[in-house]
Amino acid sequence: MRLARVQALLRSYQQALAGILHRTVLHAGLAGMRALANALPVLPEASAVRHILRAYVPRLTRLEPAEVKAFAALFPASYRDELRHLAPRLAPHLPPAEPAAPKVEPKLALVEAAAAALRQKGVLTKPEYDRLDAQARQQAFTVAGQTTRAAVQKIHDLLAEQISQGPEQRGFVKKWTAALGESPLGQAHMETVFRDTVQKHYAEGMDKMAAHPLVQELFPFVANEAIFDARLSELCRVISRSGLDGSNVYHRDDPVWKKYQNPRHIRCRCGRRYLTIEQAAALGVKAAQRWLKTGRPPAVPPFVPEPKLPPGSERARQALGTV
């Protein structure tokens, strides 16, 4: 009986755990390759070249400058630098040292795309935002309880900074309180603004990356990853079983997915994962299985019909941008 309860609990988190496991395996592979590279010994060729350089230093001192340059040109820049160290008198006759390679800072493409998606939004007060149509609201940002654009702009900038540096809810709440005082709607409201804004713009950043032609070709499907516990909304529960063949998987261009992709309401916890043909086929999607078997994409994209949503779903979706 106890085992059955544990199994039921694990099943409720199955989709989220699958995504975590997928990313963990990738990170573990990269970490393993780095550890292997660090453990490899110095190549014998490198030691042999250094030995040749040391052996030829006395002879090089008797060569003409042009001959010294010709000899040094046979070796990579790193060995020419070592030759300079072994025989300082030859330095004037050696090719100039190559400039150090510029330091390359690691780029977190998803983080950058998410921050850019937020920074591009126009800042409005709540009454101004409410006068916009649904399409225009997609390009706007507002916060309930703030009466001036300057206050909304400050919150907007704090959120963009948090996304760029790594989201941290407590730090955001402290900075908001220091700059503007606590939200008139309470600390819970501040936390909701943080969670929903980060979730929404990470999703938009992921979509921007996934729109690249090469990525589109490799990942034609997308899965809605829900957490099946007591807090799962009925709207998200319906979307999680309204995909292809009753699954949580949709064709990435499906109008139904475009309309109901996450986040779809305030405090939505669903994620998304783009899938290859093989991954979608393994999840039981028949269109992907046929595609994999024949090697030919479907003549007509496999879209699903409009799902029957629970009452109040549209109102919940419209409220998402007005936290």
N, C-alpha and C positions, 0 to 999 in steps of 0.2 A: 504494500500500500504506500509506504514511504517512498519507494523507488518510483512508483507511478507519479507521485506528486512532483518529484525532482524532474522526471522526464517531461512532464507537462510544463513546468517552469522553463526548462531549457528550450522547448519548442516555441514558447512565446517570444523568445529572443533570437530565434534561429536566423532570421535574415540579417539582423545587426551583427550577430556573431560571425556569420559567413563573410561579411564585408571586412570585419576586423581581422579574421584569419587570413583572408586574401592579401590584405595590406601587410600583415605581419610576416607572411612567407616572403613577400617581395623584399621587405626591409632586411629580413634575416639573410636572404641570398646576397644582397649588396654588402652587408656587414661581413659575411663569410668571404666574399671575394677580396674585400679590403684586408682582412686578416691574413689571407693567403698571400696577397701581394707583399705585405709587410714581412712575412716569414721567409720569403724566397731569398736565397743567398745571392751575393753579387755575381753577376755573370762572369765566367772565366775569361771571355773576350776582353772585359774591362781590365782585369788584372794583367792580361797579356799586353795590352796596349800600353799600360803604365810601365811595364817592364821594358818594352821597346823604347819608350821615351827616355827612361833613365839610362839605358844602354847607349843611346845615340847622342845624349847631351854633349859628351866630350867631342864627338865628331862634328856636331852642328856648329860648334864655336869656330871651326875652320872653314865653314862654307861661306859663300858669297850671300849677301842679303837676299837676292832673288831666289837662291836655292833654299834658304831658310823658309821663305814664304811659301814656296812650292811644297816643301816637306810638311809644313804646319797645316797647309790646306787639305792634306789627306785625312786629317782628324777632325772630329766634331769640336765645336767651340769649347765644350767643357774640358777636353784634353789639351786644347791650345792654352787655356788658362792655367792648367797644371804645368805645361811646358814653361810658361812665363815664370811660374813659381820655382821650378827646378833650375832654370838658367836665366836669372835676371838680366844678364848681359845681352841676351837675345831679344829682350822685350821690344827694343826700338825697331827690330826687323820683322816682328810678327804682325799678322793682321790685327786690326783693332779688336778689342774685346766686344762681344755682342752685348747690347743693353739687356738688363734683366727683364724677364717677362713681366708684364703688368700683373698685379695681384687681381685675381678673379674672385669676386664675391659670389657666393652661392645664390642662385635665384630660385625663389619659391613661386613658381608660375601661378598656382592656384591662389595663393595669398595676394600676389600682385594684381591678379585679375579681379579678385573680390574687392580689394580696396579701390581699384579704378572704377568698378561698377558703382560703388557708393559715391565716390567723388563726383561722378558725372551727373548725379541727381540734383535737380533744382530744389532749393530750400524754400518751404512755404509754411505759413501758419496753418493751423487746423481749418479755420473757416475758408481760407484760400484753396486748400487741398480739397475740401468737400465740394467746391464748385466745379472741379474738373471732371471730365468723363473718365471711364475706366482705362482707356488707352493712355491718356495723358498722365494719369496717376502712376503708371509704371515708371515714368521718368521724374517723379517728384519724391520728396522726403519731407515728413512732418512728424511732430511729436505732440500728443495730446497734453493739455495742461500748461503749455507754453504760449504766452500771448504775443511775443515779438519774434520777428525773423532772426534777430541777433541771438536770442536764446536758442532757437532751433538750430541756427548755424553752429553755435558752440557745441551742442550735443552731436551734431553731424560730424564736426571735425574730430571730436574725441573718439567717436566710433571708428572713423577712418584710420585714426592713429592706432587704435586698439587692434584693428584687423591687420594692419601692416606689421605691427610688432609682435603679434600673437595674442589672440583674445584672452582677456582675464577679467572676469566679471567684477570682482571686488575692487580691482584697481579702477575700473571704469566708474563704478558707483562713487568711489572716493573723489575722483576728479570732477565728476558732475556736481557733487555736493559742495566741493571747494569753490567751484566756479559760479554756481547758480543757486546753491542751497538745495535741500531735498525737494523732490518732485511734489507738487501739490497733491498728487494721487498716491503718494507713499513710496516706500522703498521697493515694494513688490512690483510697482509700475516701472521703476528704473531697471530692475532686473529683466522684466519682460521686454522692454525696449532693446536692451543689450542682446538678449537671446534671439529675438525675432529678426533684428537687423543683421546680426552676424550670419544666422542661418539663411536668410533671404539672399544676401550678397555673396556668400560662398556658393550658393546654388547658381546664381547668375554668372559668377566667375567660372564655375565648372562648365556651364553651357557655352560660354564664350570660347573656352579651350576646346570643347567638344565640337565646335562648329568648324574647326580647321578641316579642310577636305580630306587629308590623310586620316585624321581621327574619325571622321564620319564614315569613311570606307571600312575601317577596322572594327568600329563599334556601332553596328546598325540598330541595336536594341538597348533598352534602358529598363532597369528594375526599380520599383518603389520599395524601399527598405523601411518597413514599419517595425515598431516595438510592440509586440502583442501582449500588453499587460492591461491592468484596469484603467490606465489613463489614455489608452488609444481611443481616439474619437471615432464615431460611427462613420463619418465622412472618409477618414483614412482607411478604416476597415473595408469599406466598399471599394475604394480605389485599389486596395491591395489584392482584391479577388476579381477585378473586372478587366484584367489584362487578357492577353492571348491565351486561349484555352483555359480560362478561369484562373490564370496565374497573376502574379504581380509584375509580369513582364509586358512591355509595350514596344511597338516599333517606335523609334525615336522621333519620327515625323508624324506620328499619329495625332490628329487634332484633339482627340480626347486627352492624351497625355499632355499636350501643349496647354490645354485649358486647365487641367487639374494637377499639374506637377507641383511638387512640394517646394516650399512650405505653403500650405493651403488654408491655414487659419492661425489665429493667435496661439502661441506656444506649441505649434506643430513640431513633432520630434522626428518626423520621417526624413530619411535620406534618400539618395538616388545613386545608382551604380550603373555605368554604361557597360554593356556586354558585347562580347564578340559573338559571332555565329555559333561557335563551339559552346560557349558558356550558356547561351540561350537554349541551344539544343539539349544540353545536359539538364536544364531545368524543365524539360518536357514541352517546349514550344514546338509545335508540329511544323510551322512554317520554317523555322530555323533548321529542324531536322531534315526537311526536304531539300533546303538550300545546301546543307552540308553534304547530303547524299548525291545530288545532281551537279553541284558546282555552279548552279545558275540561280540568281536572285529571283524572287517571285515577280511574275509579270505585273501584278498589281500589289502595291504595298499592303501588308496584312494589318489593317486597321480594325478597331473594335467599335461596337455601337455605343452610343451615349448611355452611360450607366444610370440606373435609378437611384438617386441620392436621397438621403434622409431629409426630413423637413428642416429648414433653417440653414442648409449648407451654403446657399448663395450668400446669405447675409454674413455668415462666418467668414467666407472668402473675401468679401468686400471690406470687412473690418480689419483685415491683416495689416494694411498699410497705414492705419490710423491709431496705432498704439499710443 
